[in-house]
Amino acid sequence: MMTQPKLVLYHANWSLCSQMVRVALYEKGLEFDHIPMKLCDQYEEAENLDKDYLKNINPTGVVPVLKINDEIVRDSAYIIERLDDIEGKNQINLWPKEAQAKEELRQWVYDTTITEGVPLGKTLGTAIAIFSLGLVEILVKELSLKAIWKIIRRHPRRERKMVFISTYFFSIKNKVGPMGYKALVDSLVELENNLDDEGYLFGDFNHADINLMCCFYRMVDLRLDSILEMSELPKINSYWERLKNRPSFKKGILDFNDHEESLKKAFPDDFNPHLEILKSKIKEKA
Ligand SMILES: N[C@@H](CCC(=O)N[C@@H](CS)C(=O)NCC(=O)O)C(=O)O
């Protein structure tokens, strides 16, 4: 095996896109160093808004970022495509070689992560981001006014800044939830129709399966995972079991879990106010 390039990952434990890149690294069996970041929606330190990070690592102030030797690679979807070209310990390709198959996969990847330019709530990935506000709001409200001021002054992304400020001063989580209903319901029904009884979305495990693994686990965190067990979604149900059984699920997601206490606070009695509405919409549509 060729020696692999040096990889350094800037990431955060409870970050959907960081989870995706970590799972990809473990799937490929690649060695990497990591720099855990304290993000501004949870920590006073707000390391993603530090001048040095904004200047030298990511001017948009988000994670993940991967350094491949001296090259800085940003955006989880692009990072995973780049990782796939590097030979790791495991013989696995996360992207197909043929153009047509690539195009099909690209659309699924686009829809299942936080893709730049996609309005919040329009795809499965951005709907998950909407529902994540259930926790983000609790975390932001615990910040000091000084930390909020740092966000106001430094956050390079206007829409994020607005979300964080709104959640600090008001409560928006239950009001914006419905913006994610349609995409979540439509995407799950479409996924159910595209899955087989065994294997993964396109047969062999690939990039879209990584994104779905992370979106589904976020549904567990948000107390929405009983949707994945609905009798109307039997293929998703067994697909989710297969995803959970992959070693990368534990290594890339569970081993970085540090939010249980905050989640208990965000969802007392494990209750998510959107759950039953989402279930009834799935029953109508499936
Ligand atoms: N399209 C980007 C989205 C990255 C992103 O939104 N990262 C979030 C965590 S999942 C973040 O860094 N949030 C901190 C902030 O916005 O201040 C990617 O896929 O990497």
The ligand as an SDF file (V2000), in Angstrom:
LIG
                    3D

 20 19  0  0  0  0  0  0  0  0999 V2000
  -22.0380   22.5440    3.5830 N   0  0  0  0  0  0  0  0  0  0  0  0
  -21.1970   22.5040    4.7500 C   0  0  0  0  0  0  0  0  0  0  0  0
  -22.0410   22.8140    5.9670 C   0  0  0  0  0  0  0  0  0  0  0  0
  -21.2040   22.8400    7.2150 C   0  0  0  0  0  0  0  0  0  0  0  0
  -21.9900   23.2430    8.4380 C   0  0  0  0  0  0  0  0  0  0  0  0
  -23.0820   23.7850    8.3390 O   0  0  0  0  0  0  0  0  0  0  0  0
  -21.4130   22.9660    9.6070 N   0  0  0  0  0  0  0  0  0  0  0  0
  -22.0560   23.2770   10.8760 C   0  0  0  0  0  0  0  0  0  0  0  0
  -22.0640   22.0480   11.7490 C   0  0  0  0  0  0  0  0  0  0  0  0
  -22.9400   20.7070   10.9460 S   0  0  0  0  0  0  0  0  0  0  0  0
  -21.2630   24.3600   11.5880 C   0  0  0  0  0  0  0  0  0  0  0  0
  -20.0750   24.4340   11.4810 O   0  0  0  0  0  0  0  0  0  0  0  0
  -21.9610   25.2010   12.3470 N   0  0  0  0  0  0  0  0  0  0  0  0
  -21.3760   26.2310   13.1320 C   0  0  0  0  0  0  0  0  0  0  0  0
  -21.8780   27.5840   12.7540 C   0  0  0  0  0  0  0  0  0  0  0  0
  -22.6240   27.7280   11.7710 O   0  0  0  0  0  0  0  0  0  0  0  0
  -21.5340   28.5390   13.4380 O   0  0  0  0  0  0  0  0  0  0  0  0
  -20.5600   21.1230    4.8260 C   0  0  0  0  0  0  0  0  0  0  0  0
  -21.1670   20.1720    4.3200 O   0  0  0  0  0  0  0  0  0  0  0  0
  -19.4680   20.9720    5.3610 O   0  0  0  0  0  0  0  0  0  0  0  0
  1  2  1  0
  2  3  1  0
  2 18  1  0
  3  4  1  0
  4  5  1  0
  5  6  2  0
  5  7  1  0
  7  8  1  0
  8  9  1  0
  8 11  1  0
  9 10  1  0
 11 12  2  0
 11 13  1  0
 13 14  1  0
 14 15  1  0
 15 16  2  0
 15 17  1  0
 18 19  2  0
 18 20  1  0
M  END
$$$$
